[in-house]
């Protein structure tokens, strides 16, 4: 091996693993780092000798070799046609124990040899046979280590034969041939006299040692490759006559496998036929390889045409069997081919060298699948499905509240919340177990699992909540506990039709003067006493706003009322809010009394009002209907007594107004506001029971103990019975307008009810604001992010006004380019927290104060933070200004306005600035830096041009008017001709409607 050998190369050469070589080197005292490290030549020789000695000491003492026979003398071949005597075929060998080759025949007498007798060197065949027998014995003794030992011994013997003398105890080869007896070179005739006897036609045992100096000659007949060393094993079959392929012998056939030596019932794979080495001409191909477990190799190929050496024998078996013998020469004097290598046969079933040291071994596999097959298998794969373990329903009804979570759903169906989370994940929704879900999400999950999910309405939800505390608002009351109560009358109608003035006339007060803008912006509740048929009858009046922004207030008033007074101005007739109030009254199924107001005006026409209301189902009694119409005039006080009498008659005839007096109080909060000195103040209307000072009440999400109760005049009252409106002080928060209130036994109960109501409202609001996260909603959110938004914080004096303002703003006709966002709303004065909330927003936020103001400290903070605060006292002023602000946020729209036209009369060429157009202005004016387009024969040749320079004679001009001549350039555009028309225009912002 040229140069320094590496450890893995030595391991491959010796037939062992690299780690064995590393261990051996460590025993020898040589430090080698890894398998890729180099080893010095003396160390490599010592390593080879050590492995050879270990292999020789492991093998038993071989029998002494036979005496070397004299070299055969070639003799003339027999005459043509004479039959050749063929040798007997060799008996089959037992697996695992190769049989030695036939003994060499005695010397054949012949002519005297040369003067200096030379002893034939000892054949290496015996050495190889002994090693093979030793390996077979070791294999039989230790079957587990047989494969490694056989491979190591095979490689060691090959190296021994090639470079080192045989191990001790084995036969030593004879002396090397002298110079005078050098064997003939391959391809040359052998030295001998004619007539000398020839050996038998069978192949001689052993092999002739290679000639000296026959190295790697690229121009030699061996193809530049040195002959392989002879292998152990018997000689191959005799060459057949006429150079035909050799007759197969039993030794070349695969041996019969024995059950003890086979790991499975699978037969061994015979080695492929090995190519024989070329002789003088083309050598006959060699015999087949050895069998699966140690069978001998096939016979060698025939010799060359003119005495060339025969082909080498076939490789040995899978586990160290001897190779086949070499073939004999075709012509006289041709030396026999070398014996086959031990165990050098075809690759066995498995166990070859792995990695970089050889072809990967292991069980043979089929070829790689084609790309089409792999794609087909991939397409046939189905998506993996994960079973969540959630129960499946059979259409059972599951009632869930608004904003319920998956944990709530799991409790209803006795499931694990994690399984429902996985089901939502399979449906493409990312929802946690405690997150509030929208109604659509709950319905989707219920349909997927086979349940009929029903979302509980807020009323049923509140009823179920109160049932947990043994409170039933709809419980029947015994008749002996019922007493008569005053009627609750709601005054409704169009704005400025005189509703509040009519109440002032009834109460003999002046409420209109106290209202901003002369319109009612709150719900006012009053109780008046009227003498009727000798009795003092009480009537509770509720004044609702008539402005279109107070739809919710009118609807709320109709829900708590017994009778509706519909006020219609005799001079205006039926108006839009009149029809709306009429519909609210019909929806509440309450009787209606029509008050035709302002009959004292000259243009009043009460009959027209009666005819118009007939179209909406209100037929006057004088027309044959059942609706009472009363003509009144609020300012002079005409018809007030008739109106009150009509109300009481309607209450007595159509209604049975009774309610229990004893028991906990129940009712509705009509209005609420935050007072600076008194805190949260709620105007409540008692419907059942009696409310007393000191009672624990809950109204919506607010609770507390009643500290004081005030009537409409500001006087404190000790208790309030059914149909009595009072102002309650002592609540922890401002309740919403329209929230029901009730009194409980202790503070703990009302606190728990209020907290659960607040939690449910937050969950419902969060679920509605979030919605389902789908791709469509995501794209909509991205589009909204590109819009310009107006962010507002609404603060008002009462909750009804804030609600009305918010509804009115959302009902504005807002273009798609902008959006309105109300980030916070509340009742009470503008506080520091409102300003900090506005300043923390990434976008500009405006605070709207409706009938409330900010303190000096808050105003200073707002100025420092750059937060704008606007104050309003009339609702329609706030709506108009916010509408204008939204339109101001829109991107301006531009329209094209023509300035003038000019005709080109001449074209002047200039090397510096290009073509100059000499023009005359035909209409309008031509202005410098204005946009222009070029027309030729009525067609646009170029558009979006700019007039860069404009001159009148030699003087620069800003503009040139109609009838004057000028010269101009079009910014580098030179394709102008005489007769072209230059049209100038500008883009002006278009005012929005």
Helices and strands as residue ranges (DSSP letters): E 5-6, H 7-14, H 18-27, E 38-39, H 41-58, H 125-141, H 146-162, G 179-181, G 241-243, G 250-252, G 355-357, H 371-380, E 397-400, H 406-413, H 417-426, H 439-449, E 452-455, H 458-467, G 479-481, E 482-484, E 487-493, H 499-507, G 512-514, G 516-518, E 524-532, E 535-543, G 548-550, H 551-559, E 563-569, H 576-588, E 591-597, H 606-614, G 621-623, E 628-631, H 640-654, E 658-660, E 666-675, E 679-688, E 691-692, E 696-699, E 702-710, E 719-720, E 725-731, E 740-744, H 747-770, H 775-785, E 788-796, H 799-810, E 818-827, H 832-840, E 845-850, H 856-865, E 868-872, H 875-888, E 893-910, E 914-927, E 931-936, E 939-946, E 949-952, E 955-956, E 959-961, E 965-969, E 981-990
